[in-house]
Every structure is written in structure tokens, then in C-alpha cells.
Amino acid sequence: MRNWWFSIGLLFFIGIFFDAQAGEISDNDGSGLADYSGFYVGGQATTNGLGFNLKYIFNKRLTLKAGVESMRLSHSFLLEEDDMSYDAKVNYKTGGMFLLADFFYTRALYLSGGVMMNDFQPYMTGRAAESLEYGDINIPASKVGDFRITIEPELKYSPYGGLGIRTFMGKNKMVTWNFETGIYYMGPPDISIEATGLLSPTADPAHGQKEILEKQFSAYNLYPVVKLALSLRIF
């Protein structure tokens, strides 16, 4: 949390610098941000994935933007649990479509808010990597079974709030650069468990494993986001 407030403070001071630069631009060329109004197309790299954005700058106070971003990562590893080894794989999937409004309270600093159609859905799969020795009995790995644990957000449409900086670049100021940090609220996670073979009881609702996992992850209902975006004015 301390690092989060440091980031916000740093963003604020950087915004003051760019706000001063924007003021110099306006004073030197005799124009204001109203001259930069129009339709922009661009791309962004965020902690929620890579994507593109469309935005319309109405005036110096209001900008509307929409877009899509997506990220998929996977990692395989050996999971050790109760003297058993499992070949496991984590598939991390996040991103979605968003519709946001930016309200500028200075030339460069703005507050952003809106909603995202959330595509957050990581899951983990695994299967027994070895046979199970139970006394004199040897149970093949295929009989031990496999499993899949999927996490989905409670809210499919997640509200978003953020703080950002925007500056114009280029000779004709047709390119915008944005740095933004914010949070999506996703709600408590909904976890589903599937299992086969001897692992089947893990997925049985009577054993309450789903509820135990949901309780453990219930605190993770916010998704922090950092964004870097570039956009070019089309008209």
C-alpha cells in the first residue's frame, strides 16, 4: 500500500510538470486544447494486456475513450501435494472491453472512470505425474486422475477509477501520450473445481473445497492497472 501511494504521488508531480509544459504550448501558439479536439486511434500496453483504443476529445475538460486489451500467459511446473507429484499448468487470462470518460481538472492531469466488460479468467490444470503407492497397492497415475480449478470475477462488468497524465507531442500536436494508474473492482471470485479419478471428491460440493478456496481468495477483489498509451488524431 505504501508503494501504491508513492506511485500516486509521483504521478501527481509528473503531472504538474506536464501541466506546465501544456501551459507553455498554449501561451506560445496562441491556441488552447480546444484546437486538439477530434477523433484519435492508438494502442496501449497495460498490466491488463496489450490492445488498441479509440477516443474523442470534446474539449479541454472531457475525453471519451473505448477499446479492448488482452493478455494470456502460461506456466508449467511440478506441484507437490501430500506426497504426490502433479504435472500442473497455470493459464493466466485477463483483459476485456472498456468504455471510459476522462475529466481533466488541469491541462495534463485527469480523473478517469467507467466500466469494463471483464475477461479475467485464470485457471490451473494438473494430472498425477506418478503412480500412488498405498501399502502394497500401486495405483497408476491415470487412476489418480486430473483436476482443473477456474477463477472468475463476481462482476462481469467491472467499475473502474483511475488517475492519469496526458500530453500532446509532435510538431502539430497530433499525437497524445497517456500514463494512467487505476483499479478495477471485480468483486469476490467465483471458483469452480473439476476432478476425475481418485481426485473426484475434491470437486464434490459436499466436501466444501470450493467454499474454502473462495474464502481464501475473497480479499482479492480489486485489480490494479498501470497503462501507457499512444494515440494519433485521425480527424
Secondary structure, DSSP 8 states (H G I E B T S, - for coil): -HHHHHHHHHHHHHHHHHHHHHHHHHHHHS--GGGG-EEEEEEEEETTEEEEEEEEE-SSSEEEEEEEEEEEEEEEEEEEETTEEEEEEEEEEEEEEEEEEEEESSSSEEEEEEEEEE----EEEEEESS-EEETTEEE-HHHH-EEEEEEE-S-SEEEEEEEEEEEEESTT--EEEEEEEEEEE--S-EEEEEE-GGGHHHH-GGG-HHHHHHHHHTT--EEEEEEEEEEEE--
